[in-house]
Amino acid sequence: MDKPTSFGTSTHREVVMVAINKLLSSGKENVLTFGLFQYVKGNFDDSNIKSHNFSNNCGPVLKPVWKTLYNRIGENLMLHLLCRTSLFIPGGSKKCAYVQITGKPISGIKPTVVEYVLQKRRRIEKETGSDVKNPDSKDLKRKGCYEDVTPLKKFKHHLNDSKKKKEEEEKNHYIQQKKFKKHFLSEIKEKRWEELSKVTPSKPDDRCFLPIKICYNKSGVEKINSSSVLERPISQRSVRQLLTSIFFSGSKKKNKNKRIPKRYIKIEELLREFLKRHQYCSPLRFLDIFCKVPNCLEEEDPSTKFKCKGTKKKVCRQFTMPDDMEALIGMTSTKEEVYAFVKNRLLQNIPLQIWGSKSNRNAFLSYVKMFLSLGRLEKINIQELTSKIKVTDCEWVFLDFDTTSGTNEILKTIINKQKEMVHDLYYWIMNGYVMQLLHTSFYVTETHVSRHELVFYRKVVWNKIHKLALESELKNGTFKAINKTDATKYLAKYKCGLSNLRFVPKQSSCRPIVNTRVSGKKALSNQRVVFDILTGIVRNYPSMIGASLKGFSDFYPRWKKFVLSHHSTATKRPLYFVKTDIQKCFDSILPDRLLTIITTTLEKAAGFFVVEPYTVVARQCNKVNINYKRIGFNMAKYRADYITFVAKNNHNSNNVFINKVWTKFYDSREIVAILKQLLMHNIVKIGGRYFIRQCGIDQGGSTSAIFTSLYYGYMELCHLYSIADDGILVRQTDDYLFVTRDKKKAEHFLNVLLPGIEGFGCKVRFDKTLANFPFTYNGEQVETCSGLFPWCGILVNPETLDVMNDYSRYVNVDMRFTMSITRYGDLINNMESKLCQSMFTKTAIYVDPKINKKEICLKNIYEMFLLQAYRFHSYQRTLPQEYKPQQNPKAFKGMLFRLFSKFYRRRVKRFYLKKQQMPFTITRSEVIWLGCKAAITKFEQHPSLYKKLIKLLRKQQQIPKRLKPLLIDATMPALPEDFKSIVS
């Protein structure tokens, strides 16, 4: 490499200062200048570095290695690197974590629309196998039609040919042309429209519909709001308002002129007819026909003031609901009933001229059916609808003078406008009408049993459920009702923010969930500060949370340590297992006691606290996710290179970390003041009423988990101190697991928790207490478990300490809603990513050779692959017909083998890479054989779908004969009892 022509006389630190001043003067965003924007005039020097020791991005480029680099490349190249390039340094992690130190932050880089269009064009060319820019003109002449895509430069030639043919036909067949003129012109027009629409690039429409937008409607009335345009008296003004909301609602489409363009005159008359039909139609009549309330008596209540539209009755029908919560929770409307209701409302209210044709209407109805089958966190793109809509069928979108004459540019503009109008109307029908009908006619929510699946309740049913759940909370003393005036005073005085509360149905009760996102920016900021600082304290002093688990991944190392210590003992003593469940874990917390505990915790970590924000750019499921996070430190434990510390302790791969350099300092007194506002003055809004929390903490808030861990950790320190010296005590939220070799300690554990701990308000549910030895409390026998001991989704063998997965929690659960479906992009790749993501959660403990025997490990692997086969079948049901396994079995076979190989490489193989001696080994061929066996077991239940795929999998089942008996034993029975009740 040639040496630079000019090295300069400046030192390394001076060159860095010059680069920083140059970036500050230019005003461009650069990671190197984060936190230094007060030096805009370019007066940043070496002395300012010392005043910014808390956090800055200058430290890495001032290290000796950069000085060595400067001595080799010179001043010019060093300035170029610092000012015009983006540099990343390794974070010290083995999982490819990097820290950006210069350049524009990659979190602010987004793909442009041009790149999106180019990617889409390349994908079309790849799928069709033809070049869009250079098609074969001979083939076009030979075919004599416009089926292929024609380049824009050759349009004039085709236009001239069509005109010549038309003149000859007029001369020779004048009479026939006069008779069929209208039909002929429409046919030519449709061909031209289809031809031009193929080569007319349209802007990508990224609008989508989210099922969560129709959820949690707190209004108890089954009708659209009277302030809506749909419910106003029919007049020219209301029709214009509706037309404006459909076609000119976007910021770029504001119709500043008073006159409506001529192209919208036809649709204006159709919208008037739509409003007439909508207001004449009674929503309650359709609901009572298609979504009946089961097992309820109907009666007329003369005190009801609400008058039904479209009926001769003066009052609406009222229903007598049962007081049994379990019966009410089961009174849901099926998705078939909801679809029938929406379908008939659309058929009744929207004229066929608006749809354009029956095929367009049927395509929209199938789209609605697909929308109703989505999960709570999924979304569906409008392109799945517009791709099936024929714009040429919508006559209202064409003007009388829209003919085939005109230049290509004019025709392309007309086509784009017609597409835009039709797409806007269909988008409004779905977003502004169908979703509004669902939102106002039903209460849509998820349940504790259905996971992400949405269930639909009639408003009359949900009103009763909500009333009983709220009465239960008031009876327990959790909330106290206050009027709106007092609530306003509280909010103005303490600035604690307002939270909304909703109920999630369980089997026989409802769980209160608090949404703190509506609290306001100040209240949310305060909660985030408390969470960051308390998390930092717990990270430095983990003994404060006692037996609390941060997650199931925290249970694995604790359990492994206990198993190894138990196996290493010479005398094999029996183990005693105890499982308990805290009754109302969040609602039973005493706010005064919690405030005292956290205040003591803050005093232990005396001094100031620092909160540092940073950005994480990660690739997940074939897309880039940008997460904005923060980390809290005690001043005594603070480190200037915290971003490197975070990257080094990163658990995910392929991440880039960016230090935002926005340091904030807090005193312990400020934190205590914020805590008093959060705990002692917590205002909750339920429906239209206001309540103040008397006992407990919010469930679902950002600080709920850390508050619970500190509270019960202190309780364990006071009442269960040193009880787990020879055993293990863990708690996952409200579920305790205690394992010990001393029976007296197990009995002492039960004697402490079963009566309840009054000073902490802790009570244990006796019916959910379980032990593997006989124990009597107050004359009642605690339930005894003689076989595998269950706890939080796992099964433990009390004798050998082998761990297996508990699949009984999936009984009667639809596997489709245990994962979210991605309906855009590369569908097969998305499917593989989702299955891979769900397969690697909580799996390391099941295949660890130091915990389980080989027979148990093989059985665990087989059952995990069998569960993935159920997920595979549920996922493929949502794919389009051209992506089904029967159409391309080799692609799906390759995907399955990649999943099996990834599982072996990431979960099994890592145990045998270490130099430690393992009791046995599991080979890759064994894992693949178990995966094929599990997939074939599930696929044989649906032979018409997987006939070709089963043949390919059976060819790959190759295993040495000496290992086959062990594998066959691990797969017996082929379909365990719990799997027979799983819905897929």
C-alpha positions, 0 to 999 in steps of 0.5 A, a space after each residue: 500500500 502506498 503511503 499518503 502524500 501528506 501526514 501533517 504535523 498534528 497529533 492524534 488527539 488534535 485530529 480527532 478534535 478537528 473532525 468533531 468540530 468539522 462535524 459540529 459546524 456542518 450540522 450533520 448527524 453523526 454518532 461521534 458528535 452525540 451529546 456534544 451539540 452545545 459546541 456548535 460554534 466549533 470550540 470543542 477541544 481536548 479539555 471538554 473531553 474531561 467534562 464529558 467523562 460520563 458518556 461520550 463516543 469519543 473514547 473509542 477513537 482516542 485509544 492507542 490502537 487508533 493512534 497507531 492507525 493514525 501514524 500509518 495512514 496520516 491526517 487526511 485519511 484519518 479525517 476521512 474515516 472519522 467524518 465520511 464513513 460509518 465505523 463499527 467495533 466488536 462488542 466483545 460478544 461471541 454472537 456478533 454484537 457491534 457498537 457504532 462509533 462514527 457515521 450516520 446512525 443506522 437506526 435512522 436509515 430507511 429504504 426509499 420508495 424507489 428501492 421498494 419499486 425496484 425490488 418488486 420489479 426484480 421479484 416479478 421478473 424472477 417469478 415470470 422468467 421474462 425481462 420487462 424492459 426487453 420483451 420479444 416484439 415478434 411474440 407480441 405480433 404473433 399473439 395479436 393481443 396485449 397479454 404480455 407486458 409492452 414497453 412504453 416506447 412501443 405503445 405508439 406503434 400499437 396505437 397506430 395499428 389499432 386505429 388503422 384496423 378501426 378505419 378499415 372496419 368502419 369502411 367495410 362494415 359500417 352497419 355492423 359497427 353502428 350496431 355493436 359500437 358500444 360493445 366494441 369500444 368497451 372491449 377495446 377500452 378494457 384491453 387497453 386498460 389492462 395493457 397499460 395498467 401492467 406497465 404503469 408503475 403505481 406507488 406501493 400501498 402499505 395501508 393495512 388493517 389491524 384486528 386490535 383496532 376493533 378490540 376493547 370498545 367500552 361503549 355498552 350500546 350496539 350502535 354506531 355513534 350518532 356523531 358519525 357521518 353515517 348516522 347524520 340526516 341525509 342531505 347534500 352536505 352529509 353526502 359530501 362529507 362522506 365522499 370527502 372522508 373516503 377520497 380526500 381524508 389524507 393530508 395530500 388529498 385535501 380538496 381545497 375547492 368547493 366543487 367536487 371533480 366530475 369524476 366523483 359525481 357518479 359515486 356521489 349518487 351511489 353514496 346517497 343510496 348507501 346512506 339511505 339503506 344504512 339508516 333504514 337498516 336496524 343493526 339490532 335486528 340483524 344481530 338478533 337474527 345472526 348472533 343470538 344470545 344463547 340461553 337467555 330470556 327475552 323481555 321488554 323493559 318499558 323504562 328503556 329509552 333507546 328506540 330501535 331503527 327499522 322496527 315498529 317496536 318502541 323499545 329494544 328487547 332486553 335479556 335476563 342474564 345469569 349471574 354465573 360468571 363461568 356461564 357468561 364467559 362461554 356465551 360468545 358469538 362464533 366467527 361464522 355468526 359474526 361473518 354472517 352478520 357482516 355479510 348480510 349488512 354489506 349485501 343489504 346496505 351497499 348497492 351492487 354498482 358500488 362493488 362494480 361486479 359480484 366477483 369484486 363483492 365476493 373477493 371483498 367478502 372473502 377478505 373480511 372472512 380472512 380478517 376475522 380469522 387473524 390473531 390479535 397482534 397480526 395485520 393484513 395488507 390492503 394489497 391482498 384485497 386490491 390484487 383481486 379487484 377488477 377496476 374495469 368492473 366499476 363503471 362509476 370510476 369512468 367518465 363519458 369521455 374516457 376513451 382509448 384515444 390520447 397519449 400514453 402519459 395521459 392514459 397512464 394518469 387516468 389509470 392511476 387515478 381510477 385505481 386510486 379511487 377504487 382502492 380508496 373506496 374499498 379501503 374505506 368500506 373495510 376500515 370505515 364501515 366493516 371495522 366500525 360495525 364490528 367495533 360497535 356491535 361486539 366487545 372483542 377481546 382475547 381470553 386467557 385460554 384462547 391465547 392470541 385468538 379473538 373472541 366476540 361477545 354481544 354487548 349485552 353479554 359483556 356488560 353483565 360480565 364487566 359488571 360482575 367483575 367490577 363488583 368483585 374488585 370493589 368487594 375485595 377492597 381493591 378500588 374505591 369509587 370517586 367522582 370526576 371532580 376529585 379525580 381531576 384534582 388528584 391528577 392536577 395535584 400529584 401528576 400521577 397520570 390516569 390509567 385505563 383498566 380492562 378485564 380479560 376473561 379466564 375460565 371462571 373469572 376475569 383478570 384486571 389488566 391496566 393500560 398505563 399508556 394513556 397516563 400522559 408523557 410525564 407519568 410514563 416517563 416517571 414509570 420508565 425512570 423508576 423501572 430503569 433505576 430499580 432494574 439497575 439496582 437489582 442487577 448489582 444486588 440480585 439477592 434483593 429479589 430473593 427467589 424471583 425469576 426474571 424468566 424461564 431462562 433464569 430457572 435453567 442455571 439454578 436448576 442445573 446447579 441444584 441437580 449437579 450438587 444433588 448427584 454429587 452427594 454420596 448419600 442419596 436422600 429422597 427429595 420433597 417437592 412443594 408447589 404453591 400459588 399466591 392468591 391475587 399476587 398483584 392485588 394483595 400487595 400493600 402499597 405502604 409496605 412496598 414503598 417502605 421496602 423500595 425506600 430501604 433499597 434506595 438507601 442501600 444504594 445511596 447516592 445519585 443514579 444515572 440513566 443512559 439511553 441507547 438504540 439496538 438495531 437487530 434483524 428478526 424474522 427477516 426484517 430490521 427492528 429498531 428498539 430504543 432502550 435505557 439502562 440505569 446505574 448507581 453512581 458508584 457502579 457507573 462505567 463510562 463504556 457502558 455501551 460496550 458492557 451492554 453489547 458484551 452481555 447481549 443474548 441475541 446475535 447480529 445486533 448493532 448498539 448505538 450510544 445516544 449520549 443523553 445522560 440524566 441524573 436522579 437523586 434518591 429523594 426524587 425517586 421516592 417522590 415519584 414512587 409515592 405518586 405511583 403507589 399512593 395516588 393511582 387513579 384508574 378509569 373503568 368505563 366512564 367511572 373513576 376509581 382510586 386504588 386502595 390495595 395492590 399494584 397495577 397488573 400489566 404496567 411496566 413496573 409491575 414485575 420489578 415491584 413484585 420481585 422486590 416485595 416478595 423477595 423481602 418477604 422471603 428474607 423475613 420469613 423464609 430465610 435460609 430455608 433453601 440452603 440444601 435445596 432450591 426455592 424459586 418463584 415465577 410471578 406467583 408460583 412457588 417451587 420448593 425442593 429440599 432433602 429435609 422433610 421438616 423444612 418442606 413442612 415448615 414452608 407449608 406451615 408458613 405460607 398456608 396460614 398467610 403472612 399478614 404483614 405482607 397480605 400474602 395468602 396461598 390458594 389451598 386448592 392449588 397447593 401440591 406436594 409429593 408427600 402427605 401433609 395435613 393442615 387444619 384437618 384438610 389433606 394437601 393434594 399429593 402427587 405420586 408421579 411426575 411433579 408439574 410446575 409452570 409448564 414442566 414435569 419433574 421426576 422427583 427421583 431422577 430429577 429429569 425434566 420434561 415438557 408439560 403438553 397438557 397446557 395445549 389441550 383444546 388450544 388452537 396452535 394457530 394462535 400460539 404464534 403470529 402469522 406474517 402475511 407479506 414478504 417471502 411467505 416460506 421464509 417467514 414461516 421458517 423464521 416463526 417456527 424456528 423462533 417458537 422452537 428455541 424457547 425453553 428448550 435447553 433444559 430438556 436436552 442437557 445431558 447433565 440433567 436428563 438421561 439419554 432416553 428422556 432427552 430423545 423423548 423430549 426432542 421427539 415431542 418438541 418436533 411433534 409440537 412443531 409439526 402441529 404448528 407447521 400444519 396450522 401455519 400452512 393452512 393460512 398460506 395461499 394455494 400456490 404455496 401449499 406443500 402438495 404444490 412444492 414438497 421439496 421446498 417444505 422438505 428443505 425447510 424442515 431439514 433446516 429446522 432440524 439441523 438448526 436445532 441440533 447445532 444450536 441446542 444439542 451440539 453445544 453441549 459436546 463442544 466443551 472439553 467436559 466429559 458428557 455421560 452420552 452423546 446425541 448425533 445429528 442423524 438421531 435428531 433428524 430421524 426423530 424430526 422426520 418421525 414426528 413430522 410423518 406422524 402428524 402429516 399422516 393424519 392429513 394424507 391428501 395435503 402431505 402425500 408427496 412430502 411424506 414420501 420425501 421424508 421417509 427416504 431421509 430416515 436413515 439411522 444405524 441399526 444399533 441406534 434404532 431400538 433406542 429411537 423407537 422406544 423414545 417415540 412410543 407412543 407415536 401420538 401421546 395422549 395430550 397431543 390428541 386434544 390439541 387443535 391444529 
